[in-house]
Amino acid sequence: MLAIIKTGGKQYKVRAGDRIKIEKLEGKDGSKINFSEVLLLGGEKEVKVGNPVVKGAKVEGKILRQGKSKKVWGIKHKAKKRYKVKFGHRQMFTEVEIVKIAN
């Protein structure tokens, strides 16, 4: 079974057993999490498309770890003003394993 879920302003295509990195969610390692915003459910025989979400559908996951991604560098610059600033940013993420897709 396949599902498309929405979390953190982004959409993810998931199957049972997948590991995904998503925007940081509250919770400790090993705790369970439910995604109720399921936009599409697909199986071998039928596909359910939500308007905007599929009613009664849930995707259950398990939090594996919380972490930070690699550093991304950025530069601010103003021409002819002798202004240049270099900065870095590390985005927080949550790694989730999809346990079950319920109809």
N, CA, C and O atoms as a MOPAC input file, in Angstrom:
PM7 MOZYME 1SCF
protein

 N      0.84700 1    -1.17200 1     0.00000 1
 C      0.00000 1     0.00000 1     0.00000 1
 C      0.89600 1     1.23900 1     0.00000 1
 O      1.97200 1     1.24400 1     0.59800 1
 N      0.44000 1     2.26600 1    -0.66800 1
 C      1.16900 1     3.50900 1    -0.84800 1
 C      0.32600 1     4.65300 1    -0.30800 1
 O     -0.89900 1     4.62800 1    -0.42700 1
 N      0.96400 1     5.65300 1     0.28300 1
 C      0.23400 1     6.82100 1     0.77900 1
 C      1.06200 1     8.07500 1     0.53200 1
 O      2.29200 1     8.03100 1     0.49700 1
 N      0.36700 1     9.18400 1     0.36300 1
 C      1.02500 1    10.48600 1     0.30600 1
 C      0.53200 1    11.26700 1     1.51100 1
 O     -0.66500 1    11.50700 1     1.66400 1
 N      1.48400 1    11.66800 1     2.37900 1
 C      1.13200 1    12.40000 1     3.59500 1
 C      1.68000 1    13.81500 1     3.50900 1
 O      2.60300 1    14.10000 1     2.74700 1
 N      1.09100 1    14.68600 1     4.30300 1
 C      1.52400 1    16.07100 1     4.36300 1
 C      1.92600 1    16.38400 1     5.79800 1
 O      1.14800 1    16.17600 1     6.72900 1
 N      3.14900 1    16.88700 1     5.97000 1
 C      3.62500 1    17.30200 1     7.28400 1
 C      4.73300 1    18.32100 1     7.09800 1
 O      5.55300 1    18.19500 1     6.18900 1
 N      4.76000 1    19.31200 1     7.94000 1
 C      5.79700 1    20.33300 1     7.87600 1
 C      5.76200 1    21.15400 1     6.60700 1
 O      6.79200 1    21.68000 1     6.18600 1
 N      4.58700 1    21.27600 1     5.97900 1
 C      4.46700 1    22.05500 1     4.75600 1
 C      4.95100 1    21.33000 1     3.51300 1
 O      5.00100 1    21.92500 1     2.43600 1
 N      5.30700 1    20.06100 1     3.63800 1
 C      5.79100 1    19.28200 1     2.49800 1
 C      4.97200 1    17.99500 1     2.38000 1
 O      4.29200 1    17.58800 1     3.32200 1
 N      5.05100 1    17.36800 1     1.21200 1
 C      4.34300 1    16.11800 1     0.96800 1
 C      5.35600 1    15.00900 1     0.73900 1
 O      6.38500 1    15.21900 1     0.09600 1
 N      5.05900 1    13.81200 1     1.27400 1
 C      5.96500 1    12.67300 1     1.18600 1
 C      5.21100 1    11.44400 1     0.70300 1
 O      4.10200 1    11.16800 1     1.15900 1
 N      5.81900 1    10.70800 1    -0.22400 1
 C      5.26500 1     9.43600 1    -0.69100 1
 C      5.87800 1     8.33700 1     0.16900 1
 O      7.09900 1     8.18200 1     0.19600 1
 N      5.03300 1     7.56200 1     0.88100 1
 C      5.53200 1     6.56600 1     1.83200 1
 C      4.87300 1     5.20900 1     1.61600 1
 O      3.76500 1     5.10000 1     1.09000 1
 N      5.59600 1     4.18600 1     2.04100 1
 C      5.09100 1     2.81200 1     2.11200 1
 C      5.45000 1     2.28000 1     3.49000 1
 O      6.29400 1     2.86000 1     4.17300 1
 N      4.83300 1     1.20200 1     3.90500 1
 C      5.16400 1     0.59800 1     5.19200 1
 C      6.61800 1     0.12600 1     5.15800 1
 O      7.04400 1    -0.53100 1     4.20800 1
 N      7.37300 1     0.46700 1     6.20100 1
 C      8.78000 1     0.08800 1     6.27900 1
 C      9.74100 1     1.17200 1     5.81000 1
 O     10.94800 1     1.04600 1     6.02000 1
 N      9.24000 1     2.23500 1     5.18000 1
 C     10.11100 1     3.32400 1     4.70000 1
 C     10.64900 1     4.13900 1     5.86400 1
 O     10.00500 1     4.26000 1     6.90600 1
 N     11.84400 1     4.69700 1     5.67200 1
 C     12.43000 1     5.64600 1     6.62500 1
 C     12.53700 1     6.98000 1     5.91400 1
 O     13.12600 1     7.07700 1     4.83700 1
 N     11.95600 1     8.02300 1     6.53200 1
 C     11.99300 1     9.34800 1     5.91300 1
 C     12.51800 1    10.37300 1     6.91100 1
 O     12.35900 1    10.21900 1     8.12200 1
 N     13.14300 1    11.41800 1     6.38600 1
 C     13.58700 1    12.54200 1     7.20100 1
 C     12.64100 1    13.69100 1     6.91600 1
 O     12.50900 1    14.13300 1     5.77500 1
 N     11.97400 1    14.17900 1     7.97800 1
 C     10.99000 1    15.24700 1     7.82700 1
 C     11.36400 1    16.40300 1     8.74600 1
 O     12.27900 1    16.29400 1     9.56100 1
 N     10.64300 1    17.51200 1     8.60300 1
 C     10.84800 1    18.65600 1     9.48100 1
 C     10.69000 1    18.22000 1    10.93100 1
 O      9.95700 1    17.27200 1    11.21400 1
 N     11.35400 1    18.88700 1    11.83600 1
 C     11.38300 1    18.48600 1    13.24200 1
 C      9.98500 1    18.40700 1    13.84000 1
 O      9.18100 1    19.33100 1    13.71400 1
 N      9.71400 1    17.27600 1    14.49400 1
 C      8.46200 1    17.05700 1    15.21700 1
 C      8.79100 1    16.82200 1    16.68700 1
 O      9.86100 1    16.31300 1    17.02000 1
 N      7.87300 1    17.19300 1    17.54800 1
 C      8.06400 1    16.96200 1    18.97900 1
 C      7.88400 1    15.48200 1    19.28100 1
 O      6.99900 1    14.83300 1    18.72400 1
 N      8.71200 1    14.95600 1    20.15100 1
 C      8.62900 1    13.55600 1    20.54900 1
 C     10.00800 1    13.00600 1    20.82900 1
 O     11.01800 1    13.52500 1    20.35400 1
 N     10.02600 1    11.93600 1    21.61500 1
 C     11.29700 1    11.30300 1    21.96300 1
 C     11.55500 1    10.10600 1    21.05700 1
 O     10.64600 1     9.60500 1    20.39700 1
 N     12.80100 1     9.65700 1    21.03500 1
 C     13.17200 1     8.49100 1    20.23600 1
 C     12.38600 1     7.27400 1    20.70000 1
 O     12.29500 1     7.00300 1    21.89700 1
 N     11.82300 1     6.54500 1    19.74900 1
 C     11.05800 1     5.34700 1    20.06200 1
 C      9.57000 1     5.57800 1    20.24300 1
 O      8.80300 1     4.61700 1    20.30300 1
 N      9.14300 1     6.84100 1    20.33100 1
 C      7.71200 1     7.10500 1    20.51300 1
 C      6.97600 1     7.01300 1    19.18200 1
 O      7.56900 1     7.14800 1    18.11200 1
 N      5.66700 1     6.78100 1    19.27500 1
 C      4.84000 1     6.63500 1    18.07800 1
 C      4.25300 1     7.98100 1    17.68400 1
 O      4.05000 1     8.86000 1    18.52200 1
 N      3.98500 1     8.12500 1    16.38800 1
 C      3.41000 1     9.36000 1    15.86900 1
 C      2.40000 1     8.99500 1    14.78600 1
 O      2.61400 1     8.05500 1    14.02000 1
 N      1.29200 1     9.74700 1    14.72500 1
 C      0.25000 1     9.51100 1    13.72200 1
 C      0.19100 1    10.69200 1    12.76800 1
 O      0.23400 1    11.84700 1    13.19100 1
 N      0.09300 1    10.39500 1    11.48300 1
 C     -0.09500 1    11.41300 1    10.45900 1
 C     -1.53800 1    11.29700 1     9.97900 1
 O     -1.90900 1    10.29800 1     9.36200 1
 N     -2.34700 1    12.30600 1    10.25500 1
 C     -3.76300 1    12.24800 1     9.87500 1
 C     -4.02900 1    12.94200 1     8.54400 1
 O     -5.08600 1    12.73900 1     7.94700 1
 N     -3.09100 1    13.75400 1     8.07100 1
 C     -3.28100 1    14.42300 1     6.77900 1
 C     -2.77400 1    13.51000 1     5.66000 1
 O     -1.64300 1    13.64700 1     5.19300 1
 N     -3.63000 1    12.58100 1     5.24200 1
 C     -3.30600 1    11.64800 1     4.16700 1
 C     -4.00200 1    12.14800 1     2.91100 1
 O     -5.23000 1    12.22200 1     2.86800 1
 N     -3.22700 1    12.49200 1     1.89100 1
 C     -3.78300 1    13.07400 1     0.67500 1
 C     -4.17500 1    12.01800 1    -0.35000 1
 O     -5.06600 1    12.25300 1    -1.16600 1
 N     -3.51900 1    10.84900 1    -0.32000 1
 C     -3.80200 1     9.79300 1    -1.28500 1
 C     -3.48900 1     8.44700 1    -0.66400 1
 O     -2.48500 1     8.29300 1     0.03200 1
 N     -4.34800 1     7.47600 1    -0.91600 1
 C     -4.11500 1     6.08300 1    -0.52300 1
 C     -4.19800 1     5.23600 1    -1.78100 1
 O     -5.16900 1     5.33300 1    -2.53100 1
 N     -3.20200 1     4.41500 1    -2.01800 1
 C     -3.21900 1     3.59800 1    -3.21600 1
 C     -2.84300 1     2.17200 1    -2.90400 1
 O     -1.90000 1     1.90900 1    -2.15800 1
 N     -3.58900 1     1.25700 1    -3.48200 1
 C     -3.29200 1    -0.16400 1    -3.35800 1
 C     -3.20100 1    -0.76400 1    -4.74800 1
 O     -3.13200 1    -0.04500 1    -5.74500 1
 N     -3.20100 1    -2.09300 1    -4.80600 1
 C     -3.13500 1    -2.75200 1    -6.10200 1
 C     -4.45900 1    -2.66200 1    -6.85400 1
 O     -4.47900 1    -2.64500 1    -8.08400 1
 N     -5.56400 1    -2.60400 1    -6.11400 1
 C     -6.86600 1    -2.63200 1    -6.77100 1
 C     -7.54300 1    -1.27200 1    -6.87400 1
 O     -8.23400 1    -1.00000 1    -7.85500 1
 N     -7.35100 1    -0.41600 1    -5.87300 1
 C     -8.05100 1     0.87000 1    -5.91000 1
 C     -7.17800 1     1.99100 1    -5.37300 1
 O     -6.21700 1     1.76400 1    -4.63900 1
 N     -7.54000 1     3.20400 1    -5.76000 1
 C     -6.83600 1     4.40200 1    -5.32000 1
 C     -7.87000 1     5.36500 1    -4.75900 1
 O     -8.90000 1     5.62000 1    -5.38300 1
 N     -7.58300 1     5.90000 1    -3.56900 1
 C     -8.47000 1     6.89600 1    -2.96700 1
 C     -7.74000 1     8.23400 1    -2.94400 1
 O     -6.64700 1     8.35400 1    -2.39000 1
 N     -8.36000 1     9.22600 1    -3.54800 1
 C     -7.79300 1    10.56800 1    -3.58200 1
 C     -8.64000 1    11.44600 1    -2.67700 1
 O     -9.86500 1    11.45900 1    -2.78800 1
 N     -7.99200 1    12.17500 1    -1.78500 1
 C     -8.70800 1    13.02500 1    -0.84500 1
 C     -9.11300 1    14.35000 1    -1.44200 1
 O     -8.59400 1    14.78100 1    -2.47200 1
 N    -10.04900 1    14.98200 1    -0.77200 1
 C    -10.50700 1    16.29900 1    -1.20600 1
 C    -10.65400 1    17.19600 1     0.01000 1
 O    -11.80200 1    17.41000 1     0.39900 1
 N     -9.66300 1    17.73300 1     0.64200 1
 C     -8.22500 1    17.61400 1     0.38300 1
 C     -7.58200 1    16.39900 1     1.04900 1
 O     -6.48600 1    16.00700 1     0.64800 1
 N     -8.23100 1    15.77900 1     2.06900 1
 C     -7.63300 1    14.60700 1     2.71400 1
 C     -8.59900 1    13.42300 1     2.61800 1
 O     -9.80600 1    13.60100 1     2.45600 1
 N     -8.04900 1    12.22100 1     2.72200 1
 C     -8.86700 1    11.00700 1     2.72000 1
 C     -9.42800 1    10.82300 1     4.12800 1
 O     -8.67000 1    10.76800 1     5.09600 1
 N    -10.74700 1    10.72800 1     4.24200 1
 C    -11.38200 1    10.61400 1     5.55200 1
 C    -11.14200 1     9.24000 1     6.14900 1
 O    -11.28700 1     8.21900 1     5.47700 1
 N    -10.77000 1     9.22900 1     7.43300 1
 C    -10.55600 1     7.98500 1     8.15700 1
 C     -9.20800 1     7.31800 1     7.92000 1
 O     -8.93000 1     6.27400 1     8.51000 1
 N     -8.38100 1     7.88600 1     7.08700 1
 C     -7.07300 1     7.27700 1     6.79800 1
 C     -6.02200 1     7.80200 1     7.77100 1
 O     -6.00400 1     8.98600 1     8.10500 1
 N     -5.15700 1     6.91400 1     8.21400 1
 C     -4.07400 1     7.28200 1     9.12300 1
 C     -2.81100 1     6.55300 1     8.71600 1
 O     -2.84900 1     5.43600 1     8.20100 1
 N     -1.69000 1     7.21500 1     8.96100 1
 C     -0.38500 1     6.58800 1     8.76500 1
 C      0.32700 1     6.64700 1    10.10200 1
 O      0.49200 1     7.71900 1    10.68500 1
 N      0.74800 1     5.48500 1    10.58500 1
 C      1.43200 1     5.41300 1    11.87300 1
 C      2.92700 1     5.28100 1    11.64500 1
 O      3.38000 1     4.55300 1    10.76200 1
 N      3.68700 1     6.01000 1    12.46900 1
 C      5.13700 1     5.96700 1    12.35400 1
 C      5.78500 1     5.87500 1    13.71700 1
 O      5.13300 1     6.03600 1    14.74800 1
 N      7.08000 1     5.61400 1    13.70400 1
 C      7.85900 1     5.51200 1    14.93100 1
 C      9.07500 1     6.41600 1    14.77200 1
 O      9.78800 1     6.33500 1    13.77100 1
 N      9.31100 1     7.27300 1    15.75400 1
 C     10.43900 1     8.19900 1    15.70100 1
 C     11.71900 1     7.42300 1    15.99300 1
 O     11.85600 1     6.79800 1    17.04500 1
 N     12.65000 1     7.47200 1    15.04800 1
 C     13.92000 1     6.78800 1    15.22400 1
 C     14.95700 1     7.69300 1    15.88100 1
 O     15.65200 1     7.27500 1    16.80700 1
 N     15.06200 1     8.93900 1    15.40100 1
 C     16.01700 1     9.86700 1    16.00400 1
 C     15.70400 1    11.29500 1    15.60900 1
 O     15.03000 1    11.55800 1    14.61300 1
 N     16.21400 1    12.20700 1    16.42200 1
 C     16.15500 1    13.64400 1    16.14000 1
 C     17.58000 1    14.06700 1    15.79400 1
 O     18.53500 1    13.54200 1    16.36800 1
 N     17.73400 1    14.99000 1    14.88300 1
 C     19.09200 1    15.38900 1    14.52500 1
 C     19.13800 1    16.68700 1    13.75300 1
 O     18.12500 1    17.35800 1    13.55600 1
 N     20.35400 1    17.02700 1    13.31600 1
 C     20.57900 1    18.21400 1    12.49500 1
 C     21.19800 1    17.76900 1    11.17900 1
 O     22.03700 1    16.86900 1    11.15500 1
 N     20.78500 1    18.40100 1    10.08200 1
 C     21.38200 1    18.06400 1     8.79500 1
 C     22.71900 1    18.77700 1     8.61800 1
 O     23.16300 1    19.51000 1     9.50200 1
 N     23.34700 1    18.55900 1     7.48300 1
 C     24.63500 1    19.18100 1     7.20900 1
 C     24.48200 1    20.68800 1     7.10400 1
 O     23.40500 1    21.20100 1     6.80200 1
 N     25.58400 1    21.39000 1     7.35900 1
 C     25.55400 1    22.84400 1     7.32500 1
 C     25.45000 1    23.35000 1     5.88800 1
 O     26.14200 1    22.87700 1     4.98700 1
 N     24.56700 1    24.32400 1     5.70600 1
 C     24.39900 1    24.99500 1     4.42400 1
 C     24.91000 1    26.41800 1     4.59900 1
 O     24.51800 1    27.11100 1     5.53800 1
 N     25.78000 1    26.85400 1     3.69900 1
 C     26.35900 1    28.19100 1     3.78800 1
 C     25.60200 1    29.16400 1     2.91200 1
 O     25.13200 1    28.81100 1     1.83100 1
 N     25.48700 1    30.40700 1     3.39200 1
 C     24.84700 1    31.46700 1     2.62500 1
 C     25.65700 1    32.74200 1     2.74500 1
 O     26.46800 1    32.88900 1     3.65800 1
 N     25.43200 1    33.67000 1     1.81000 1
 C     26.15500 1    34.94300 1     1.80600 1
 C     25.17200 1    36.06900 1     1.57100 1
 O     24.31500 1    35.98700 1     0.69100 1
 N     25.29900 1    37.12700 1     2.36500 1
 C     24.58200 1    38.37200 1     2.11900 1
 C     25.60300 1    39.34200 1     1.53800 1
 O     26.73400 1    39.41100 1     2.01900 1
 N     25.21800 1    40.08700 1     0.51500 1
 C     26.16000 1    40.98000 1    -0.14200 1
 C     25.42600 1    42.20100 1    -0.68500 1
 O     24.35200 1    42.07400 1    -1.27200 1
 N     25.99500 1    43.36000 1    -0.49100 1
 C     25.45500 1    44.58600 1    -1.08000 1
 C     26.53700 1    45.20200 1    -1.96000 1
 O     27.64000 1    45.48500 1    -1.49200 1
 N     26.22500 1    45.40200 1    -3.20300 1
 C     27.21000 1    45.90100 1    -4.16400 1
 C     27.63400 1    47.33000 1    -3.82800 1
 O     26.81200 1    48.15800 1    -3.43600 1
 N     28.90100 1    47.59900 1    -3.98300 1
 C     29.50000 1    48.93500 1    -3.83300 1
 C     29.38200 1    49.50800 1    -2.42700 1
 O     29.59700 1    50.70700 1    -2.24700 1
 N     29.05100 1    48.70200 1    -1.42500 1
 C     28.88800 1    49.20000 1    -0.05700 1
 C     29.85900 1    48.54500 1     0.92400 1
 O     29.80300 1    48.82800 1     2.12100 1
 N     30.74400 1    47.67900 1     0.44300 1
 C     31.71000 1    46.95900 1     1.27300 1
 C     31.01500 1    46.13500 1     2.37000 1
 O     31.49600 1    46.04000 1     3.49900 1
 N     29.87900 1    45.55100 1     2.00400 1
 C     29.11100 1    44.75100 1     2.95900 1
 C     29.02800 1    43.32500 1     2.43500 1
 O     28.48800 1    43.07600 1     1.35700 1
 N     29.57000 1    42.39800 1     3.21100 1
 C     29.48500 1    40.98700 1     2.85600 1
 C     29.48600 1    40.17900 1     4.15000 1
 O     30.38300 1    40.33500 1     4.97900 1
 N     28.49100 1    39.32400 1     4.32600 1
 C     28.37100 1    38.49100 1     5.52600 1
 C     28.16100 1    37.04700 1     5.09000 1
 O     27.30500 1    36.75800 1     4.25400 1
 N     28.94500 1    36.15300 1     5.65800 1
 C     28.80500 1    34.72500 1     5.40000 1
 C     28.16600 1    34.09500 1     6.63700 1
 O     28.57700 1    34.37200 1     7.76400 1
 N     27.16000 1    33.24700 1     6.42100 1
 C     26.48100 1    32.61000 1     7.54700 1
 C     26.20900 1    31.14800 1     7.21800 1
 O     26.22000 1    30.74500 1     6.05500 1
 N     25.96600 1    30.36900 1     8.25400 1
 C     25.65600 1    28.95400 1     8.09500 1
 C     24.35800 1    28.61000 1     8.80500 1
 O     23.93800 1    29.30700 1     9.72800 1
 N     23.72800 1    27.52600 1     8.36400 1
 C     22.46900 1    27.09500 1     8.96300 1
 C     22.40600 1    25.57200 1     8.95100 1
 O     22.71400 1    24.94000 1     7.94100 1
 N     22.00300 1    24.98500 1    10.08300 1
 C     21.78100 1    23.54300 1    10.17700 1
 C     20.32100 1    23.30300 1    10.53500 1
 O     19.87800 1    23.66100 1    11.62600 1
 N     19.57400 1    22.69900 1     9.61800 1
 C     18.14200 1    22.45700 1     9.80800 1
 C     17.92000 1    21.23600 1    10.68900 1
 O     18.57100 1    20.20800 1    10.50700 1
 N     17.00300 1    21.34800 1    11.64200 1
 C     16.63600 1    20.22400 1    12.50300 1
 C     15.71300 1    19.27200 1    11.72400 1
 O     14.89700 1    19.71700 1    10.91700 1
 N     15.84800 1    17.96900 1    11.97000 1
 C     14.99000 1    16.99000 1    11.31700 1
 C     14.63100 1    15.87600 1    12.29300 1
 O     15.25800 1    15.71100 1    13.33900 1
 N     13.61000 1    15.12200 1    11.92300 1
 C     13.19600 1    13.93000 1    12.65100 1
 C     13.18700 1    12.77600 1    11.66400 1
 O     12.57600 1    12.87400 1    10.60000 1
 N     13.85800 1    11.68700 1    12.00600 1
 C     13.83400 1    10.50400 1    11.15100 1
 C     12.72700 1     9.58000 1    11.66200 1
 O     12.70200 1     9.21200 1    12.83600 1
 N     11.80900 1     9.20900 1    10.75500 1
 C     10.62100 1     8.43400 1    11.10700 1
 C     10.58400 1     7.17300 1    10.26000 1
 O     10.86800 1     7.20600 1     9.06300 1
 N     10.22900 1     6.06100 1    10.89400 1
 C      9.98000 1     4.81700 1    10.15500 1
 C      8.48100 1     4.60500 1    10.08500 1
 O      7.80000 1     4.63500 1    11.11000 1
 N      7.96300 1     4.39200 1     8.89400 1
 C      6.53100 1     4.17800 1     8.69900 1
 C      6.20900 1     2.73800 1     9.09700 1
 O      6.75100 1     1.78700 1     8.53400 1
 N      5.31200 1     2.59600 1    10.08500 1
 C      4.97200 1     1.28400 1    10.62000 1
 C      3.74400 1     0.69500 1     9.92300 1
 O      3.75300 1    -0.46700 1     9.51900 1
 N      2.68000 1     1.50800 1     9.78500 1
 C      1.42000 1     0.96800 1     9.27400 1
 C      0.64100 1     2.04700 1     8.53700 1
 O      0.63000 1     3.20700 1     8.94600 1
 N     -0.00200 1     1.66100 1     7.46300 1
 C     -0.90300 1     2.55500 1     6.73700 1
 C     -2.29900 1     1.97800 1     6.89700 1
 O     -2.59700 1     0.89500 1     6.39400 1
 N     -3.16300 1     2.72300 1     7.61000 1
 C     -4.51100 1     2.24200 1     7.90500 1
 C     -5.52900 1     2.95200 1     7.04000 1
 O     -5.39700 1     4.13900 1     6.73900 1
 N     -6.54700 1     2.20500 1     6.64400 1
 C     -7.57900 1     2.73500 1     5.77400 1
 C     -8.65800 1     3.41600 1     6.52100 1
 O     -9.60600 1     3.91800 1     5.91700 1

